[in-house]
Amino acid sequence: MSVKNQVALVTGGASGIGYEYVKYLLQNGAKVAVCDINVQSCEDVTEDLTFEYGYKNVIVIKCDVTDDVQFENAFKTCIKKYGKLNIVINNAGVLDNSLDNWAKTINVNYAGVVRGTMLAIKYMGLQSGGYGGTVVQTASDMAFSNDQEFIYPVYSSTKKAVVSFTKILGHKRNYDLHGIRMMSICPGFTKTPLACEVQEKQFWHKEVAKTFVEWHKNLPIQEPDHVGKALIEILKCGKTGESWLVEKKQPPKLIDD
């Protein structure tokens, strides 16, 4: 599928992987609604993009994916601006496995993805008079076998849930009803604020935090730009229900499970 002349909505678009998604979608001719909880930061980072690709092709929308009303308003605003919506990228995420804030990780990383996907079905689905489209979730390689997943028990389990949810809702029997291609993209360790600015307080135990520090030193790391490029490839050739691994600067690889 070509993204030229398509309209995309990207959550968590102000930084990291989300920003690269926005950049590559624009480069390939899409119009993009850039959604983020920090609207000022979002406007700042997209200023150059709007200058380069045209102010008519970028809209910034304040969006907290844990807020039902605000999230739905992002969809309404995008459709009002561009008259349609073809692609939804559920990318917003947090990483906090602490005893105090684990619920936020679940509410953003999993429930936020479910909200975004259900809104996509509501506004793009065949049963609502829509024309279908594509939904892509940002999951993680931790959704699959990983020797160090014990470091992030809440985070890694939310990513496993996202992959499972996407596979089930993207199954042909569901796809035939809503007409929306559902896929997940699973990046390996990527140089983003989420991954590189982790603090001890985000772990449930100090010993786990120490293990992370040692493990972190030896991890192969990729630039978020590589994940942005991979998104375009996956949009072009991916099929509903699929999960794609993007790691070690290699081309995206279909995960057979």
RODO-2510 file (C-alpha; in nm, 4 decimals, decimal comma):
residues 257
     n   res          X          Y          Z
     1     m     0,0000     0,0000     0,0000
     2     s     0,1309     0,3420    -0,0945
     3     v     0,0917     0,6108     0,1723
     4     k     0,0789     0,8922    -0,0815
     5     n    -0,2332     1,1071    -0,0311
     6     q    -0,3287     0,9014     0,2745
     7     v    -0,4144     1,0596     0,6100
     8     a    -0,2397     0,9195     0,9180
     9     l    -0,2870     0,9786     1,2901
    10     v     0,0192     0,9097     1,5080
    11     t     0,0117     0,9058     1,8882
    12     g     0,3258     0,9852     2,0858
    13     g     0,4462     1,1778     1,7828
    14     a     0,6570     1,4407     1,9594
    15     s     0,9706     1,2344     2,0099
    16     g     1,1602     0,9139     1,9463
    17     i     1,0062     0,6531     1,7201
    18     g     0,6787     0,8449     1,6886
    19     y     0,8547     1,1491     1,5465
    20     e     1,0320     0,9298     1,2897
    21     y     0,7002     0,7767     1,1879
    22     v     0,5649     1,1257     1,1267
    23     k     0,8714     1,2288     0,9277
    24     y     0,8676     0,9257     0,6977
    25     l     0,4930     0,9411     0,6436
    26     l     0,5289     1,3018     0,5319
    27     q     0,8280     1,2184     0,3124
    28     n     0,6151     0,9600     0,1367
    29     g     0,3295     1,1954     0,0659
    30     a     0,0898     1,1435     0,3563
    31     k    -0,0900     1,4061     0,5608
    32     v    -0,0347     1,3538     0,9331
    33     a    -0,2153     1,4340     1,2563
    34     v     0,0645     1,4435     1,5148
    35     c    -0,0825     1,3607     1,8552
    36     d     0,0936     1,3925     2,1891
    37     i     0,0098     1,4662     2,5506
    38     n     0,2663     1,7484     2,5415
    39     v     0,1243     1,9705     2,2701
    40     q     0,3877     2,2438     2,3066
    41     s     0,6704     1,9959     2,2596
    42     c     0,4802     1,8502     1,9652
    43     e     0,4487     2,1902     1,7991
    44     d     0,8170     2,2648     1,8582
    45     v     0,9505     1,9448     1,7037
    46     t     0,7157     1,9503     1,4065
    47     e     0,7883     2,3110     1,3101
    48     d     1,0615     2,2129     1,0633
    49     l     0,8449     1,9364     0,9213
    50     t     0,5544     2,1706     0,8585
    51     f     0,7887     2,4146     0,6877
    52     e     0,9385     2,1435     0,4668
    53     y     0,6250     1,9489     0,3795
    54     g     0,3629     2,2214     0,4028
    55     y     0,1490     2,3509     0,6846
    56     k    -0,1588     2,1994     0,5234
    57     n    -0,0088     1,8527     0,5573
    58     v     0,0540     1,8547     0,9336
    59     i    -0,1812     1,9122     1,2234
    60     v    -0,0836     1,8974     1,5916
    61     i    -0,3434     1,7674     1,8367
    62     k    -0,3188     1,7396     2,2145
    63     c    -0,3962     1,3792     2,2995
    64     d    -0,3776     1,1796     2,6206
    65     v    -0,4410     0,8189     2,5151
    66     t    -0,5758     0,7384     2,8626
    67     d    -0,8528     0,9974     2,8223
    68     d    -1,1471     0,8598     2,6221
    69     v    -1,2922     1,1999     2,5345
    70     q    -0,9604     1,3578     2,4390
    71     f    -0,8550     1,0591     2,2307
    72     e    -1,1807     1,0516     2,0386
    73     n    -1,1566     1,4262     1,9845
    74     a    -0,8207     1,3670     1,8123
    75     f    -0,9952     1,1406     1,5608
    76     k    -1,2765     1,3909     1,5079
    77     t    -1,0320     1,6801     1,4645
    78     c    -0,8235     1,4893     1,2121
    79     i    -1,1243     1,3849     1,0045
    80     k    -1,2708     1,7364     1,0177
    81     k    -0,9393     1,8783     0,8939
    82     y    -0,8682     1,6290     0,6146
    83     g    -1,2070     1,4751     0,5415
    84     k    -1,0840     1,1201     0,5968
    85     l    -0,8557     0,8928     0,7992
    86     n    -0,6672     0,5977     0,6511
    87     i    -0,3863     0,5037     0,8914
    88     v    -0,3700     0,4975     1,2717
    89     i    -0,0358     0,4439     1,4459
    90     n    -0,0804     0,3623     1,8154
    91     n     0,2684     0,4529     1,9314
    92     a     0,2369     0,6340     2,2659
    93     g     0,4119     0,4447     2,5440
    94     v     0,5707     0,4711     2,8866
    95     l     0,8121     0,2551     3,0816
    96     d     0,7536     0,2375     3,4553
    97     n     0,7588    -0,0893     3,6502
    98     s     0,7642     0,0735     3,9935
    99     l     0,5307    -0,0307     4,2713
   100     d     0,3617     0,3104     4,2582
   101     n     0,3199     0,3750     3,8852
   102     w     0,2801     0,0364     3,7157
   103     a    -0,0878     0,1092     3,6431
   104     k     0,0056     0,3994     3,4174
   105     t     0,2207     0,1679     3,2053
   106     i    -0,0758    -0,0643     3,1541
   107     n    -0,3174     0,2211     3,0850
   108     v    -0,0931     0,3823     2,8223
   109     n     0,0817     0,0839     2,6635
   110     y    -0,2078    -0,1575     2,6435
   111     a    -0,5367     0,0176     2,7189
   112     g    -0,4265     0,3149     2,5070
   113     v    -0,3663     0,0827     2,2125
   114     v    -0,7067    -0,0794     2,2606
   115     r    -0,8731     0,2634     2,2753
   116     g    -0,6983     0,3780     1,9598
   117     t    -0,7835     0,0585     1,7751
   118     m    -1,1489     0,0653     1,8744
   119     l    -1,1721     0,4293     1,7694
   120     a    -1,0176     0,3338     1,4365
   121     i    -1,2888     0,0702     1,3907
   122     k    -1,5551     0,3234     1,4897
   123     y    -1,4397     0,5870     1,2415
   124     m    -1,2855     0,3751     0,9641
   125     g    -1,4610     0,0393     0,9896
   126     l    -1,6911    -0,1020     0,7241
   127     q    -1,9708    -0,1559     0,9745
   128     s    -1,9763     0,2209     1,0412
   129     g    -1,9897     0,3140     0,6761
   130     g    -1,6131     0,3638     0,6520
   131     y    -1,3748     0,2373     0,3892
   132     g    -1,1350     0,0394     0,6096
   133     g    -0,7704     0,1301     0,6498
   134     t    -0,4649     0,0283     0,8485
   135     v    -0,3753     0,0257     1,2177
   136     v    -0,0157    -0,0267     1,3319
   137     q     0,0803    -0,0701     1,6969
   138     t     0,4293    -0,0058     1,8309
   139     a     0,5060    -0,3106     2,0427
   140     s     0,8581    -0,4356     2,1260
   141     d     1,0908    -0,7307     2,0712
   142     m     1,0208    -0,7995     2,4401
   143     a     0,6813    -0,9252     2,3295
   144     f     0,8668    -1,2404     2,2291
   145     s     1,1252    -1,4575     2,4002
   146     n     1,3758    -1,2412     2,5826
   147     d     1,6175    -1,3547     2,8522
   148     q     1,5993    -1,0155     3,0233
   149     e     1,2251    -0,9594     3,0200
   150     f     1,2171    -1,0049     3,4003
   151     i     1,3687    -0,6557     3,4196
   152     y     1,0470    -0,5033     3,2850
   153     p     0,7648    -0,7305     3,4043
   154     v     0,4860    -0,4772     3,3472
   155     y     0,6260    -0,3186     3,0324
   156     s     0,7094    -0,6456     2,8569
   157     s     0,3720    -0,7982     2,9438
   158     t     0,1871    -0,4989     2,7986
   159     k     0,3790    -0,5438     2,4738
   160     k     0,2929    -0,9136     2,4656
   161     a    -0,0718    -0,8171     2,5140
   162     v    -0,0545    -0,5635     2,2296
   163     v     0,0820    -0,8229     1,9870
   164     s    -0,1823    -1,0763     2,0887
   165     f    -0,4656    -0,8230     2,0679
   166     t    -0,3531    -0,7113     1,7234
   167     k    -0,3223    -1,0661     1,5934
   168     i    -0,6692    -1,1598     1,7166
   169     l    -0,8456    -0,8463     1,5945
   170     g    -0,6545    -0,8687     1,2673
   171     h    -0,7667    -1,2275     1,2079
   172     k    -0,9398    -1,2716     0,8727
   173     r    -1,2818    -1,3301     1,0294
   174     n    -1,2571    -0,9971     1,2116
   175     y    -1,0912    -0,8239     0,9171
   176     d    -1,3816    -0,9241     0,6912
   177     l    -1,6136    -0,7350     0,9261
   178     h    -1,4199    -0,4136     0,9886
   179     g    -1,1942    -0,4020     0,6819
   180     i    -0,8977    -0,2647     0,8739
   181     r    -0,5544    -0,4213     0,8371
   182     m    -0,4050    -0,4660     1,1871
   183     m    -0,0298    -0,5064     1,2372
   184     s     0,2304    -0,4614     1,5090
   185     i     0,5871    -0,3406     1,4710
   186     c     0,8320    -0,4724     1,7316
   187     p     1,1522    -0,2658     1,7567
   188     g     1,4620    -0,3916     1,9287
   189     f     1,6522    -0,1599     2,1630
   190     t     1,6215     0,1861     2,0092
   191     k     1,7879     0,5132     2,1029
   192     t     1,4883     0,7034     2,2380
   193     p     1,4188     0,9003     2,5575
   194     l     1,1946     0,6138     2,6716
   195     a     1,4779     0,3599     2,6509
   196     c     1,7826     0,5725     2,7303
   197     e     1,6635     0,7907     3,0155
   198     v     1,5508     0,5142     3,2491
   199     q     1,5870     0,5897     3,6206
   200     e     1,6186     0,3591     3,9200
   201     k     1,2780     0,4687     4,0537
   202     q     1,1116     0,3106     3,7499
   203     f     1,1962    -0,0399     3,8714
   204     w     1,0224    -0,2344     4,1440
   205     h     1,3538    -0,3257     4,3121
   206     k     1,7047    -0,1755     4,3279
   207     e     1,8674    -0,5066     4,2347
   208     v     1,6627    -0,5201     3,9172
   209     a     1,7718    -0,1644     3,8368
   210     k     2,1371    -0,2659     3,8784
   211     t     2,0838    -0,5642     3,6479
   212     f     1,9375    -0,3286     3,3892
   213     v     2,2412    -0,0991     3,4037
   214     e     2,4785    -0,3892     3,3330
   215     w     2,2562    -0,5370     3,0630
   216     h     2,2073    -0,1971     2,9015
   217     k     2,5821    -0,1534     2,8433
   218     n     2,6024    -0,4479     2,6035
   219     l     2,2832    -0,3999     2,4064
   220     p     2,3046    -0,3381     2,0313
   221     i     2,1262    -0,0092     1,9729
   222     q     1,9566     0,1285     1,6645
   223     e     1,8524     0,4813     1,5756
   224     p     1,4790     0,5596     1,5726
   225     d     1,5233     0,6661     1,2105
   226     h     1,5628     0,2967     1,1216
   227     v     1,2240     0,2150     1,2742
   228     g     1,0640     0,5028     1,0846
   229     k     1,1917     0,3637     0,7552
   230     a     1,0684     0,0175     0,8516
   231     l     0,7164     0,1480     0,9075
   232     i     0,6904     0,2532     0,5435
   233     e     0,8084    -0,0898     0,4271
   234     i     0,5585    -0,2638     0,6531
   235     l     0,2752    -0,0404     0,5353
   236     k     0,3603    -0,1323     0,1772
   237     c     0,3726    -0,5108     0,2135
   238     g     0,2334    -0,6175     0,5517
   239     k    -0,0816    -0,8266     0,5932
   240     t    -0,3431    -0,8115     0,8626
   241     g    -0,2595    -0,9861     1,1904
   242     e     0,1159    -0,9794     1,1309
   243     s     0,3954    -0,8767     1,3659
   244     w     0,7236    -0,7402     1,2331
   245     l     1,0587    -0,7366     1,4119
   246     v     1,2853    -0,4352     1,3534
   247     e     1,6253    -0,4703     1,5153
   248     k     2,0034    -0,4441     1,4694
   249     k     1,9660    -0,2105     1,1697
   250     q     1,8295    -0,4987     0,9624
   251     p     1,5266    -0,4844     0,7293
   252     p     1,1955    -0,5607     0,9017
   253     k     1,1434    -0,9322     0,9527
   254     l     0,8047    -1,1043     0,9683
   255     i     0,7666    -1,2924     1,2963
   256     d     0,6300    -1,6424     1,2564
   257     d     0,4648    -1,7576     1,5754
***
